[in-house]
Amino acid sequence: IKLSDEDVLERIKEITHGEGPDAVIDCVGMEASGGGHGIIGAIAAVQEKLTSMQRPYALEQMITAVRSCGIISVPGVYAGPVPINMATVVQKGLTMKTGQTHVKRYLEPLTKLIQDGKIDPGFLITDRSTNLADGPDLYKKFRDKKDGCVKVVFNLS
């Protein structure tokens, strides 16, 4: 489902025959960008006026989309207070699970898989540089999600 092309909530209702998914995952957190159609588009228009830490686009979509008694999982990063519609969370009887990804737990086994050639994370690297002076421009490109920038790697050897 592409947010800019269709009403996400309507599409989810269609796919789930009006029920909504059993569980939803917010992996973007405060970096979510607004927009879209329907009520979510209206909420996003208001939230665009707020700071990034006050714009829980993905979280609001999840609360609205998930079926009653569903699960919301939030490994996405948030900093500071985040206004969400707790009335809907309570009325729908939702369960919310939170916590950042356990990097220490997974770093060693993932590193071994990479070293053994079993997985290749190279597709995540979209931009490279050998010059630290490129840093500010590349950070802005990453921050603004320009030209499909996902991960920047500096090789300063």
Secondary structure, 3 states (H helix, E strand, C coil): CCCCCCCHHHHHHHHCCCCCCCEEECCCHHHCCCCCCHHHHHHHHHHCCCCHHHCCHHHHHHHHHCCCCCEEEECCCCCCCCCCCHHHHHHCCCEEEECCCCHHHHHHHHHHHHHCCCCCHHHHCCEEECCHHHHHHHHHHHHCCHHHCCCEEECCC
